[in-house]
Amino acid sequence: MENPYTILGVSPTASTDDIKKAYRALAMRHHPDRNPNPNAEVRFNAIKRAYELLSDPKKRAEYNSSLNNRIVIDPESEAQNLWKSLFTRCGIQLQNQDR
């Protein structure tokens, strides 16, 4: 699963209200009934799952605990995914760059 903080475009220290605001904005933008993009439903479902995880304090605490204990095997890829998510949240689509 992709990082739910990345999906919603919020920091791990975000308040419950910040998470809810981000969810509502993204859900409106990516809802399949409002967005004709063929990938809108997949994106909407990812947003919904991320919100369900982060809006429940117990699930969020468990996720944060597991996140803090994981080892980043490919830091470059991790950084690219974070930046890509940030730009996507701002409506900017990045080109895939193969090296």
Order of alpha helices (4+ residues) and beta strands (2+ residues): alpha-alpha-alpha-alpha-alpha
